[in-house]
Amino acid sequence: MQPKIKKLSKDISLLIAAGEVIDKPVSIIKELVENSIDANSKKIIINIKNGGKDYISITDDGIGINPDELELAFESHATSKLNSKDDIYKVSSLGFRGEALASISSVSKIECKSRIKSLDYGNLIEIKYGKVISKTKVASNYGTEIIVKDIFKNIPARLKYLSNTRSETGRIGQFIQSVSISYPKISFELIVDGKKKYQTKGDNSKITIFNQLYKLLSKDLISVDFRENSYQLSGYISKPNKNFGNRSRMNFTANGRVIKNSKIFYSIENAYRYFNKNKKFPIFNLNLTIPFNEVDVNIHPQKYEIKFEKESEVISFIYNNILKVLNSEIPSENIKIDIEQNKVVSEYENTDFDQTDFFENNEEISLKKVLPILRFIGQIKNTFILCEGPDGLYIIDQHAAHERILFEKFMKIKSDENFQTLGILRYVDLGILKNQIILEKIEKFKEMGWDIEESATGEILVRNLPFLGIYKTKEVDLNNLFETIILDLEANTDTPSNIIAKRLACNNAVKAGDKLSEKESEKLISDLEKTEVPWDPHGRPAVVKLEFDKLSRQFGR
């Protein structure tokens, strides 16, 4: 039978729209916080339980909602921010589509209490999965409070795709941190399961928030304020020597709207590449002020994506001015160009020595072969260890070899009751999102000899590290270590235990360029001989053998 085309019911239409606007608790918080900002709030309090899955409340001191419009606010496509179709092309508010409240109310239980300043009472409306349950007058402070409970309980298929509590909490924390930097005049407060986790003063000081979030002071940052034609770029960027392993500290807004635009991010990163070649990422919080009619924010219901009418002009404006301010920070006497000259020795031009053939046929020690007893000869470029074996010359990559040794030790610590620890007491704060990711893996770290717990204020508290006979005593960079582990966990390339063990090994292993004594080199060789396989945890060879027979043939013997 031919299926008939029919119009979807209002309930189904709302659920479909909700799926585009609301996919996680952080989506709800984003929409409600943006409404509070549009309402000229000076203080916004966000309260969540169980990662926002069970309970979310947003309380502000904004202008409130007129009692006659309270129920209408939860209707689809009802908004106070557009009056005509022309307004779509010059949107100045964060919200404008009139979909958020309707979408949220269709997938949750909602209580909305609001009071405008001209009344001495407030009004309360209760909605359960799209149906209005009650409307009453109540005592209320100025502003609006919206409570959202039991999201997606009416859509089990959506509910099961929510992440665990720590991950959802982390996403919410990351958003609140980003928006608080963008709106320093507003005081933000985040309460998680009854505990205050984050708060800003609303004193219009971005420097204070940078210091609070990233432990950066004004000396680490460069103030940016450029104007050109109808564009203005303002905010703060980090100095070239202040960089991190990922993009989590990069925030960009256009007319106050938090956006994700890969071309803008890449242009800023590219400007830093001239002064920092380590492929790490800067910190910045920048706002682009641009005529509203040159920006299209109506690309996606979640409003993260926007289009610029003159995109290439905008990108050039940002890139050139970031490059200019970075260049002004570098003293001219420190800029040097090193030219490496290639020297040709004429008497060897016609040699028959085939280097390509020689090195292509060198043997990487395979899994099935056991390392023989090796005699230490020396160290080359503080990177490779030369050893004599019974059948050839063995070249050991000291970093790869040490990685393999430490990896296997970390994986075996769980069964070793006698391992030694290095007592420290260190607080690490990567921000709410990243703290939660690391804290989710506490048991995995403990299996490898680490004593980690969550502090009373939500930071990562490290009390003990395993001491594995590291050859070089060095300060452990816990921030960078945890950041790298998080990136690997997000890439999901291996089991959490292997990922953590690999990064712990890589972080603690001797590096290329580290000078080793003869005793240290011999200890490394001895430990490598006891490993299961002679390559590093990433699969790269740790040992290459040049057989004596091949050496003899190359010299015509």
C-alpha positions as CSV (number, residue, x, y, z in Angstrom):
1,M,0.0,0.0,0.0
2,Q,1.3,3.4,-1.0
3,P,2.2,5.4,2.2
4,K,0.4,8.7,2.5
5,I,2.1,12.0,3.1
6,K,0.7,13.6,6.2
7,K,1.5,16.6,8.4
8,L,3.4,15.8,11.6
9,S,1.7,16.5,14.9
10,K,2.8,19.4,17.0
11,D,4.3,17.1,19.6
12,I,6.4,15.2,17.0
13,S,7.5,18.4,15.3
14,L,8.7,19.8,18.7
15,L,10.7,16.6,19.4
16,I,12.4,16.8,16.0
17,A,13.2,20.5,16.6
18,A,14.5,19.7,20.1
19,G,16.9,17.1,18.7
20,E,18.5,19.8,16.6
21,V,18.8,22.4,19.4
22,I,19.2,20.2,22.5
23,D,21.4,17.1,22.5
24,K,23.1,17.3,26.0
25,P,22.6,19.1,29.3
26,V,25.2,21.7,28.2
27,S,22.9,22.6,25.3
28,I,20.1,23.5,27.7
29,I,22.5,25.6,29.8
30,K,23.9,27.4,26.8
31,E,20.4,28.4,25.6
32,L,19.2,29.5,29.0
33,V,22.4,31.4,29.9
34,E,22.3,33.2,26.6
35,N,18.7,34.2,27.4
36,S,19.9,35.6,30.7
37,I,22.6,37.6,29.0
38,D,20.1,39.0,26.6
39,A,18.0,40.0,29.6
40,N,20.8,42.3,30.8
41,S,21.5,40.2,33.8
42,K,24.4,41.2,36.2
43,K,24.5,37.9,38.0
44,I,23.8,34.4,36.7
45,I,23.8,31.3,38.9
46,I,23.9,27.8,37.3
47,N,23.1,24.8,39.6
48,I,23.3,21.2,38.3
49,K,22.9,17.7,39.7
50,N,24.2,14.5,38.2
51,G,25.8,16.3,35.3
52,G,22.6,18.2,34.5
53,K,20.8,14.9,33.7
54,D,18.5,15.1,36.8
55,Y,18.5,18.8,37.6
56,I,19.4,22.2,36.1
57,S,18.5,25.6,37.4
58,I,19.5,29.0,35.9
59,T,18.8,32.0,38.1
60,D,19.4,35.6,36.9
61,D,18.6,39.2,37.9
62,G,17.6,40.3,34.5
63,I,14.5,42.2,33.2
64,G,12.2,39.2,33.7
65,I,9.3,38.0,31.5
66,N,6.0,39.8,31.4
67,P,3.2,37.6,33.0
68,D,1.1,37.8,29.9
69,E,4.0,36.4,27.8
70,L,5.2,33.7,30.1
71,E,3.3,30.8,28.5
72,L,3.9,32.2,25.0
73,A,7.6,32.1,25.7
74,F,7.4,28.3,25.6
75,E,5.7,28.2,22.3
76,S,7.7,27.3,19.2
77,H,9.1,30.3,17.3
78,A,8.0,32.8,19.9
79,T,10.6,35.5,20.5
80,S,11.0,39.1,21.5
81,K,14.1,39.6,19.5
82,L,12.8,39.6,15.9
83,N,10.0,41.8,14.5
84,S,10.4,41.4,10.7
85,K,12.2,39.2,8.2
86,D,14.8,41.9,7.8
87,D,15.9,41.5,11.4
88,I,17.2,38.0,10.6
89,Y,20.1,39.7,8.7
90,K,21.1,42.0,11.5
91,V,20.8,39.9,14.7
92,S,22.3,41.6,17.7
93,S,21.1,39.3,20.5
94,L,22.4,35.9,21.3
95,G,19.0,34.2,21.0
96,F,16.6,35.0,18.3
97,R,15.1,31.8,16.8
98,G,12.4,31.3,19.4
99,E,13.0,27.6,19.6
100,A,15.1,27.0,22.7
101,L,12.4,27.1,25.5
102,A,9.9,25.2,23.4
103,S,12.6,22.5,22.6
104,I,13.7,22.3,26.2
105,S,10.2,22.0,27.6
106,S,9.3,19.2,25.1
107,V,12.0,16.9,26.5
108,S,11.9,17.7,30.3
109,K,9.9,18.9,33.2
110,I,10.2,22.7,33.6
111,E,9.4,25.3,36.3
112,C,9.8,28.9,35.2
113,K,9.4,31.7,37.8
114,S,9.8,35.3,36.7
115,R,9.2,38.8,37.9
116,I,9.5,42.1,36.2
117,K,10.4,45.3,38.2
118,S,7.0,47.0,37.7
119,L,5.2,44.2,39.8
120,D,5.6,43.2,43.4
121,Y,5.0,39.5,42.7
122,G,6.2,36.9,40.3
123,N,4.6,34.3,38.1
124,L,5.3,30.6,37.9
125,I,4.5,28.2,35.1
126,E,5.0,24.4,35.2
127,I,5.4,22.4,32.0
128,K,5.8,18.6,31.8
129,Y,7.2,17.3,28.5
130,G,5.5,20.0,26.4
131,K,2.2,20.2,28.4
132,V,1.3,23.2,30.6
133,I,0.5,21.8,34.1
134,S,-0.1,25.0,36.1
135,K,0.2,28.8,36.2
136,T,0.3,30.7,39.5
137,K,1.4,33.9,41.2
138,V,4.3,33.5,43.6
139,A,6.7,35.6,45.7
140,S,9.8,36.1,43.7
141,N,12.9,38.2,43.3
142,Y,13.4,40.3,40.2
143,G,14.6,38.3,37.3
144,T,14.0,34.7,36.1
145,E,14.6,31.3,37.5
146,I,14.2,28.2,35.3
147,I,14.4,24.7,36.7
148,V,14.8,21.8,34.3
149,K,14.4,18.2,35.5
150,D,14.6,14.7,34.1
151,I,15.7,15.5,30.6
152,F,15.0,13.0,27.9
153,K,13.1,10.7,30.2
154,N,10.3,10.7,27.7
155,I,12.8,9.7,24.9
156,P,14.8,6.7,26.3
157,A,16.7,6.4,23.0
158,R,18.2,9.9,23.6
159,L,18.7,9.4,27.3
160,K,21.0,6.4,26.8
161,Y,23.4,8.4,24.6
162,L,24.2,10.9,27.4
163,S,27.7,10.6,28.8
164,N,28.6,9.8,32.4
165,T,28.1,12.4,35.0
166,R,31.8,13.6,35.1
167,S,31.9,14.1,31.3
168,E,28.6,16.0,31.2
169,T,29.7,18.2,34.2
170,G,33.0,18.9,32.4
171,R,31.3,20.1,29.3
172,I,29.1,22.4,31.3
173,G,32.1,23.7,33.2
174,Q,34.0,24.4,30.0
175,F,31.1,26.4,28.5
176,I,30.6,28.5,31.7
177,Q,34.3,29.3,31.8
178,S,34.3,30.3,28.1
179,V,31.2,32.5,28.5
180,S,32.5,34.1,31.7
181,I,35.7,35.3,30.0
182,S,33.6,36.7,27.2
183,Y,31.3,38.6,29.6
184,P,33.5,39.8,32.5
185,K,30.9,42.4,33.6
186,I,28.5,39.5,34.5
187,S,29.1,37.5,37.7
188,F,28.8,33.8,37.0
189,E,28.4,31.1,39.7
190,L,28.4,27.3,39.0
191,I,27.2,24.9,41.7
192,V,27.7,21.2,41.1
193,D,25.9,18.7,43.4
194,G,25.6,21.3,46.1
195,K,29.2,22.5,46.0
196,K,30.3,25.9,44.5
197,K,32.8,25.0,41.8
198,Y,33.4,28.2,40.0
199,Q,32.6,31.9,40.4
200,T,33.6,35.2,38.8
201,K,33.2,38.7,40.4
202,G,31.6,40.5,37.4
203,D,34.1,43.3,37.9
204,N,34.9,43.5,34.2
205,S,38.5,42.2,34.7
206,K,39.4,39.5,32.1
207,I,42.9,39.4,33.7
208,T,41.4,38.2,37.0
209,I,39.5,35.4,35.2
210,F,42.6,34.4,33.2
211,N,44.5,34.1,36.4
212,Q,41.8,32.1,38.0
213,L,41.4,29.7,35.1
214,Y,44.9,29.4,33.7
215,K,47.1,30.8,36.4
216,L,48.2,33.5,34.0
217,L,49.1,37.0,35.2
218,S,49.1,40.2,33.2
219,K,52.8,39.7,32.4
220,D,51.9,36.5,30.5
221,L,49.3,38.3,28.3
222,I,49.2,40.9,25.6
223,S,46.3,43.3,25.3
224,V,44.8,43.5,21.9
225,D,42.7,46.4,20.5
226,F,42.8,47.0,16.8
227,R,40.3,49.0,14.6
228,E,40.2,49.0,10.9
229,N,37.3,50.3,8.8
230,S,34.2,48.8,10.5
231,Y,36.0,46.0,12.3
232,Q,37.4,45.9,15.8
233,L,39.5,43.1,17.4
234,S,39.9,43.2,21.2
235,G,40.9,41.0,24.1
236,Y,44.0,39.2,25.2
237,I,46.4,36.8,23.7
238,S,49.3,34.9,25.3
239,K,52.9,35.7,24.7
240,P,54.7,33.4,22.3
241,N,56.4,31.4,25.1
242,K,53.1,30.6,26.8
243,N,51.5,27.8,25.0
244,F,49.7,24.4,25.6
245,G,49.2,21.0,24.1
246,N,45.7,21.6,22.8
247,R,43.1,24.3,21.8
248,S,41.0,24.2,25.0
249,R,42.2,27.7,26.0
250,M,41.3,29.4,22.8
251,N,38.1,31.4,22.9
252,F,36.7,33.6,20.2
253,T,33.5,35.6,20.0
254,A,31.9,37.6,17.3
255,N,29.7,40.4,18.6
256,G,29.8,38.6,21.9
257,R,28.6,35.3,20.5
258,V,30.9,32.3,21.3
259,I,31.7,30.7,17.9
260,K,33.6,27.9,16.4
261,N,35.4,28.8,13.2
262,S,38.3,26.7,12.1
263,K,39.6,29.3,9.6
264,I,39.9,32.0,12.4
265,F,41.6,29.6,14.8
266,Y,44.0,28.5,12.1
267,S,44.9,32.0,11.1
268,I,45.8,32.9,14.8
269,E,47.8,29.7,15.2
270,N,49.6,30.4,12.0
271,A,50.6,33.8,13.2
272,Y,52.2,32.2,16.3
273,R,54.1,29.7,14.2
274,Y,56.6,32.4,13.1
275,F,57.7,32.8,16.7
276,N,57.1,29.3,18.2
277,K,57.9,26.2,16.1
278,N,56.9,23.6,18.8
279,K,53.4,23.0,17.3
280,K,51.7,23.9,20.6
281,F,48.7,26.2,20.9
282,P,48.3,29.7,22.2
283,I,45.9,31.1,24.8
284,F,43.5,33.8,23.6
285,N,40.2,35.4,24.3
286,L,39.2,37.7,21.5
287,N,36.1,39.4,20.4
288,L,35.5,40.6,16.9
289,T,33.1,43.5,16.6
290,I,31.6,43.5,13.1
291,P,28.5,45.1,11.6
292,F,25.5,42.8,12.3
293,N,24.5,42.8,8.7
294,E,27.8,41.3,7.6
295,V,27.3,38.2,9.8
296,D,24.9,35.3,9.2
297,V,24.2,33.5,12.6
298,N,21.2,31.6,11.2
299,I,23.3,28.6,10.0
300,H,22.6,26.0,12.7
301,P,20.0,25.8,15.5
302,Q,22.8,25.7,18.2
303,K,24.2,28.9,16.8
304,Y,27.9,28.0,17.1
305,E,28.5,28.3,13.4
306,I,28.4,31.6,11.6
307,K,29.2,33.0,8.2
308,F,30.9,36.2,7.3
309,E,29.9,38.2,4.2
310,K,33.5,39.2,3.6
311,E,35.3,36.1,5.1
312,S,38.7,36.6,3.5
313,E,38.8,40.2,4.6
314,V,37.9,39.3,8.2
315,I,40.5,36.5,8.3
316,S,43.2,38.8,6.9
317,F,42.3,41.5,9.4
318,I,42.7,39.1,12.3
319,Y,45.9,37.4,11.1
320,N,47.7,40.6,10.2
321,N,47.0,42.3,13.5
322,I,47.9,39.3,15.6
323,L,51.1,39.0,13.7
324,K,51.8,42.7,14.2
325,V,51.4,42.5,18.0
326,L,53.4,39.3,18.4
327,N,56.2,40.8,16.3
328,S,56.3,43.9,18.6
329,E,56.9,41.5,21.6
330,I,60.1,40.0,20.1
331,P,63.3,42.2,20.6
332,S,65.0,42.6,17.2
333,E,68.4,41.6,18.6
334,N,66.9,38.2,19.5
335,I,65.9,37.4,16.0
336,K,68.5,35.5,14.1
337,I,68.5,33.5,10.9
338,D,70.7,30.4,10.9
339,I,71.9,29.4,7.5
340,E,73.2,25.9,7.3
341,Q,75.9,25.6,4.6
342,N,76.3,22.3,2.7
343,K,79.9,21.5,2.1
344,V,81.0,19.3,-0.8
345,V,84.2,17.3,-0.5
346,S,85.2,16.8,-4.1
347,E,87.6,13.8,-3.6
348,Y,84.7,11.7,-2.4
349,E,82.2,12.6,-5.2
350,N,82.9,9.4,-7.2
351,T,82.9,6.9,-4.3
352,D,81.1,3.6,-4.9
353,F,79.8,3.6,-1.2
354,D,76.1,3.0,-1.6
355,Q,74.6,4.6,1.6
356,T,71.0,3.9,0.6
357,D,71.5,0.2,0.1
358,F,73.6,0.0,3.3
359,F,71.0,1.5,5.6
360,E,67.9,0.0,3.9
361,N,69.2,-3.4,4.7
362,N,70.0,-2.8,8.3
363,E,68.0,-5.0,10.6
364,E,65.5,-3.8,13.2
365,I,65.6,-6.3,16.0
366,S,62.3,-8.3,15.7
367,L,59.9,-9.7,18.3
368,K,61.2,-13.2,17.8
369,K,64.8,-12.4,18.5
370,V,66.3,-11.9,21.9
371,L,68.9,-9.2,22.5
372,P,72.3,-10.7,23.2
373,I,74.7,-9.4,25.9
374,L,75.9,-6.0,24.6
375,R,79.1,-4.1,25.4
376,F,78.7,-0.3,25.8
377,I,80.9,1.7,23.3
378,G,79.6,5.3,23.6
379,Q,76.8,7.8,23.0
380,I,76.3,9.7,19.8
381,K,74.7,13.2,19.7
382,N,73.4,12.5,23.2
383,T,70.6,10.5,21.5
384,F,71.9,7.1,20.4
385,I,73.9,4.5,22.4
386,L,76.4,2.4,20.5
387,C,77.0,-1.2,21.6
388,E,79.0,-4.1,20.4
389,G,77.3,-7.4,20.1
390,P,78.5,-10.9,19.1
391,D,77.2,-10.4,15.5
392,G,77.3,-6.7,14.8
393,L,77.0,-3.1,15.9
394,Y,73.8,-2.3,17.9
395,I,72.4,1.3,17.9
396,I,69.9,2.0,20.6
397,D,67.5,5.0,20.5
398,Q,67.8,6.0,24.2
399,H,64.4,7.6,24.4
400,A,62.5,4.7,22.6
401,A,64.4,2.1,24.7
402,H,63.6,3.9,28.0
403,E,60.0,4.3,27.0
404,R,59.7,0.5,26.5
405,I,61.4,-0.2,29.9
406,L,59.1,2.3,31.8
407,F,56.0,1.1,30.0
408,E,56.5,-2.5,31.1
409,K,57.3,-1.4,34.6
410,F,54.1,0.7,34.8
411,M,52.0,-2.2,33.5
412,K,53.5,-4.5,36.2
413,I,53.3,-2.2,39.2
414,K,49.9,-3.5,40.1
415,S,51.4,-6.9,41.0
416,D,54.5,-5.5,42.6
417,E,53.9,-4.8,46.3
418,N,57.4,-3.5,46.9
419,F,57.6,-0.6,44.4
420,Q,58.9,2.7,45.7
421,T,57.0,5.9,45.7
422,L,58.1,9.5,45.4
423,G,56.1,11.6,47.9
424,I,54.8,14.9,46.6
425,L,51.8,17.1,47.3
426,R,50.7,18.9,44.2
427,Y,47.4,20.4,43.1
428,V,46.7,20.4,39.4
429,D,43.8,22.5,37.9
430,L,43.2,22.0,34.2
431,G,39.7,23.4,34.3
432,I,36.5,21.7,35.2
433,L,36.2,19.7,32.0
434,K,39.7,18.3,32.0
435,N,39.8,17.7,35.7
436,Q,36.7,15.5,35.4
437,I,38.3,13.4,32.5
438,I,41.4,12.7,34.6
439,L,39.4,12.0,37.8
440,E,37.3,9.5,35.9
441,K,40.5,7.4,35.5
442,I,41.6,7.6,39.1
443,E,41.6,3.8,39.4
444,K,43.7,3.4,36.3
445,F,46.3,5.8,37.7
446,K,46.3,4.0,41.1
447,E,47.0,0.7,39.3
448,M,50.2,2.3,38.1
449,G,51.3,3.5,41.5
450,W,49.9,7.0,41.5
451,D,48.0,8.4,44.5
452,I,45.4,10.7,43.1
453,E,42.2,12.1,44.4
454,E,39.7,14.9,43.9
455,S,40.4,17.9,46.2
456,A,37.6,19.6,48.1
457,T,37.6,22.3,45.4
458,G,37.5,20.0,42.5
459,E,41.2,20.1,41.6
460,I,43.4,17.0,41.0
461,L,45.4,16.3,44.1
462,V,48.5,14.2,43.5
463,R,50.1,12.8,46.7
464,N,52.4,10.1,45.4
465,L,54.2,9.1,42.2
466,P,55.9,5.7,41.5
467,F,59.7,5.9,41.6
468,L,61.0,3.7,38.8
469,G,64.7,4.5,38.9
470,I,64.5,7.3,36.4
471,Y,67.9,8.0,35.1
472,K,67.6,11.8,35.2
473,T,66.1,13.6,38.1
474,K,63.6,16.1,36.7
475,E,60.5,18.0,37.8
476,V,57.4,16.2,36.5
477,D,55.3,18.6,34.4
478,L,51.9,17.2,35.6
479,N,49.9,19.8,33.7
480,N,51.4,18.9,30.3
481,L,51.3,15.2,31.2
482,F,47.6,15.2,32.0
483,E,46.8,17.4,29.0
484,T,48.5,14.8,26.7
485,I,46.8,11.9,28.3
486,I,43.4,13.6,27.8
487,L,44.1,14.1,24.0
488,D,45.0,10.4,23.7
489,L,41.9,9.3,25.6
490,E,39.7,11.5,23.4
491,A,41.3,10.0,20.3
492,N,40.4,6.5,21.7
493,T,43.3,4.7,20.0
494,D,43.9,2.2,22.8
495,T,42.6,1.0,26.2
496,P,42.7,3.6,28.9
497,S,45.4,1.6,30.8
498,N,47.7,1.4,27.8
499,I,47.1,5.0,27.0
500,I,48.0,6.2,30.5
501,A,51.0,3.8,30.8
502,K,52.4,5.0,27.4
503,R,52.1,8.6,28.3
504,L,53.6,8.1,31.7
505,A,56.5,6.3,30.1
506,C,57.0,8.9,27.4
507,N,56.9,11.7,29.9
508,N,59.4,10.2,32.2
509,A,61.8,8.6,29.7
510,V,65.2,10.2,28.9
511,K,65.0,12.4,25.9
512,A,67.0,12.8,22.8
513,G,69.7,15.3,23.8
514,D,70.1,14.0,27.4
515,K,73.7,13.3,28.2
516,L,74.0,9.8,29.9
517,S,77.0,8.6,31.8
518,E,78.5,5.3,31.1
519,K,76.9,3.8,34.2
520,E,73.5,5.2,33.2
521,S,73.8,3.9,29.7
522,E,74.8,0.4,30.9
523,K,71.8,0.3,33.2
524,L,69.5,1.2,30.3
525,I,71.1,-1.5,28.1
526,S,70.7,-4.1,30.9
527,D,67.0,-3.1,31.5
528,L,66.3,-3.2,27.8
529,E,67.6,-6.8,27.6
530,K,64.9,-7.8,30.1
531,T,62.0,-6.3,28.2
532,E,59.5,-8.4,26.2
533,V,60.0,-6.6,22.9
534,P,62.8,-4.2,21.8
535,W,60.6,-1.4,20.4
536,D,58.8,1.5,22.1
537,P,55.1,1.3,23.1
538,H,54.1,3.2,19.9
539,G,55.7,0.5,17.7
540,R,58.9,2.3,16.7
541,P,62.1,0.4,16.8
542,A,64.3,0.9,19.8
543,V,67.3,-1.0,18.4
544,V,68.9,-1.3,15.0
545,K,71.7,-3.8,14.2
546,L,74.4,-3.3,11.6
547,E,75.8,-6.8,11.0
548,F,79.6,-7.2,10.9
549,D,79.4,-9.2,7.6
550,K,77.7,-6.2,5.9
551,L,80.2,-3.8,7.3
552,S,83.0,-5.9,6.0
553,R,81.5,-6.0,2.5
554,Q,81.1,-2.2,2.5
555,F,84.8,-1.8,3.2
556,G,85.7,-4.4,0.5
557,R,86.9,-7.0,2.9
